[in-house]
């Protein structure tokens, strides 16, 4: 799936920082501004500012806070991911209630990280997300596992099973591997496929199931209990 910054894929990764706390924005800018392959293209203090800034600066990755005055980060993510060729969104927050995590990921966020993440890990997370790899903190991963076994999973399980039923046997194998957090290279080794073939299968899965990214494939696999 193309992203707004793909036309300049050889250049630095363009990042938009969205947080209502000016001190947090300054800290993130200081951390990321000194990294050679990253470039801060803009900052925003409210979700309402995100669409015009994305249209103007075409970032590759948006670091999105959740709780902000006006339009919150989850609503902004949902709006952004419905647009044509949206950037990847990484939710970066101190808040990690299950409902907020799942809403962010179902909206199409490529990752959910807590603000206590080490600077080096944040830089690596941005690089991975820009390269198409989903990023979840260990806390979020545990929440997803809990989510699978909660008492209200019946309808989700049935729906997810029907969706996975649309896939070919090979596509389903790839989807299950994505759900286990495998990279394209790891999937290729496990299923004896080249990385380009794995990528082609993932693209077909996203198209068939009308999903935004690998995180949503993983959520579907979790929901199906596969």
KANOR-V792809 format. One record per run of one state. SS is the DSSP state (~ for helix, > for strand, _ for the rest). FROM is the first residue (numbers start at 0). TO is the last residue. If there is no record, write none. Layout:
BEGIN
ss=SS from=FROM to=TO
ss=SS from=FROM to=TO
END
This chain:
BEGIN
ss=_ from=0 to=2
ss=~ from=3 to=7
ss=_ from=8 to=11
ss=> from=12 to=17
ss=_ from=18 to=20
ss=~ from=21 to=32
ss=_ from=33 to=36
ss=> from=37 to=43
ss=_ from=44 to=45
ss=~ from=46 to=56
ss=_ from=57 to=59
ss=> from=60 to=63
ss=_ from=64 to=71
ss=~ from=72 to=80
ss=_ from=81 to=86
ss=> from=87 to=92
ss=_ from=93 to=96
ss=~ from=97 to=105
ss=_ from=106 to=109
ss=> from=110 to=113
ss=_ from=114 to=117
ss=~ from=118 to=129
ss=_ from=130 to=133
ss=> from=134 to=135
ss=_ from=136 to=136
ss=~ from=137 to=147
ss=_ from=148 to=152
ss=~ from=153 to=163
ss=_ from=164 to=167
ss=~ from=168 to=178
ss=_ from=179 to=182
ss=~ from=183 to=190
ss=_ from=191 to=193
ss=~ from=194 to=208
ss=_ from=209 to=212
ss=~ from=213 to=223
ss=_ from=224 to=225
END
